[in-house]
């Protein structure tokens, strides 16, 4: 990539990636905090068991993915564009151009193409990320006795791994659906996410869904870790201002 396309190739789809984070990540983290606060209140202020944290994570993931699905679609298409033959490339210049073109060429509902697997993937990622983080914080802080900084770092590392492990199979299916192109007869290779999953399983077995896991983990885990570290600092800043 560096040799053929230069440094800019590594940031292809950056505008869509930023828009996706501004919509998807804020919606899921915000809704998770609201849901857990309500659950703790209903639990008389006691810490939530793991299954309740997982349920809150699943729900928050679904909410966030529904909000961020259009930006996610734009990101996938912009990143996959270079792999297509020149005649089939969409040549989106930025995220907003991509959203405009998708709406104009395919209709408003096309912005949520692949939303089903996107929501399922987000639910799996958030269940692994959010539930494991809260559980790890309690373990490192209360059982191991680590300080605040070490607790956040350790818990965010665990959270990053579980987020990647739980979400990659669904991310694989979601990506195949979102980037597929019709053949000469106008027929798509998959009729939906279930068809994609069945064909993938028949072609390569269960481990086919974990193709590229080391790279995916390197992509997801640092992002998850940085999210928790920055969120922790933002919350401390909010408390210092009485917010």
FENFEN-V762130 format. One line per field, one symbol per residue. burial: + if it has 16 or more other C-alpha atoms within 10 Angstrom, else -. A space follows every 10 residues. Layout:
# FENFEN-V762130
burial: ???
This chain:
# FENFEN-V762130
burial: ---------- -++++++-++ --+++-+++- ++--++--+- ------++-- -+++++++++ ++++++++++ ++++++++++ ++-------+ -+-++--++- -+-------+ ++++++++++ ++++++++++ ++++++++-+ +--------- ++++++++++ ++++++++++ +++++++++- ---------+ -++--++--+ --------++ -----++--+ +--++--++- ---------- ---
